[in-house]
């Protein structure tokens, strides 16, 4: 809604657009790659897709009453692939509008580490969205921890947030804490992580009552269900 013309100041709208591009660029890139396009073509297509949306005020047609934003975006990409790219061959990457530094994303290196093409590109897109949401929440939590002087504690405990927690006795010994203190720290970290993840999800729903449903969908997407 913030990215729609007239809904916010030009500066705020631009910031919202950049956030949307950052949040959804890789999931859409992986979707395009999974459709059989080369790395270069997938980058061209993804950048051009966002450029086209900006040029045509494409977000103006996004209606919260008609479903989730991620579903709208995926449908828009499918339409773009089917009808627009044929007339955009050999365009300069990004159509002259650059939102992201592609080298900093290193999308192909990331894509190469993942499983081969999925039989269900739509499901893979939703899974990438879930992973991206979690990565953004983790990055925010890391930044908060470092700012408060607890960066070392975060690095030691972050595994507890993603199902890779080492034995707490080992963590306690390494940090010079009691097992009980580690347990409390993990509990607090999980609570804060959940709030940050909810905040990430809240950016793409129009009603706060939908956040819990999206959290459940996120977990299901990660589990491949």
Residue, then its C-alpha position, 0 to 999 in steps of 0.5 A: x500500500x505504501x508503494x502505491x501512487x498517492x498512498x505516501x510521499x514520493x520518498x516513502x513510496x520509493x523506500x517501500x518499493x526498494x524494500x519490496x524489491x529486496x524482499x522478493x528479488x531472489x524468490x522471483x529470480x529462483x522461480x525464473x531460473x526454475x522455469x529453465x532460463x539461464x542465470x543472465x536471462x533470469x537476472x535480466x527478467x527479474x530486474x526488468x519485471x520490477x522496472x516494468x512494475x515501477x514504470x506502469x504503476x503495477x502495484x496500483x492493481x494489487x488488492x488486499x481483498x483478492x489474496x496475499x501479496x506474494x500470490x499477486x506478485x507471482x501471478x504478475x511474474x507469470x504474466x510478464x514471462x508469458x507476454x512481455x519478455x518477447x518484446x524486451x530482448x537484449x534490453x540492458x539489465x534492469x531496463x535502466x532502473x537499478x534497485x539492487x547491486x546484483x553482485x552483492x546478492x550473488x544469486x547464482x552462487x546461492x541458486x547453485x547450492x539449492x536442489x535441482x529444478x523443482x517439479x513445482x516452481x510455485x511451491x519453490x517460490x513460496x519456500x524462497x519467500x519463507x527463507x528470505x523472510x527468516x533471513x531478514x528477521x535474523x539479520x535484524x536480530x543480529x544488528x540489534x544484538x551487535x548494537x547492544x553489545x551482545x553480538x557474541x551471545x547472538x552468534x552462539x545462540x542463533x542455532x536455537x532459532x533455526x533448529x541447529x542448537x548445540x548442547x546447551x552445556x557446551x554453549x554455557x561452558x564456551x560463554x562462561x554462563x550457567x546452563x540456566x542462564x543460557x536457557x533464559x537467553x535462548x528463550x528471550x532470543x526466540x521471543x524477539x526473533x518471533x516478533x521480528x519475523x511477525x514484523x516482516x510478515x506484517x509488511x505484506x498483509x493488509x490485516x494484522x489478523x492475517x499474521x498468524x495464518x502467514x506464520x503457519x504458511x511460512x512453516x508449511x512452505x519450509x517443510x515443503x507441505 
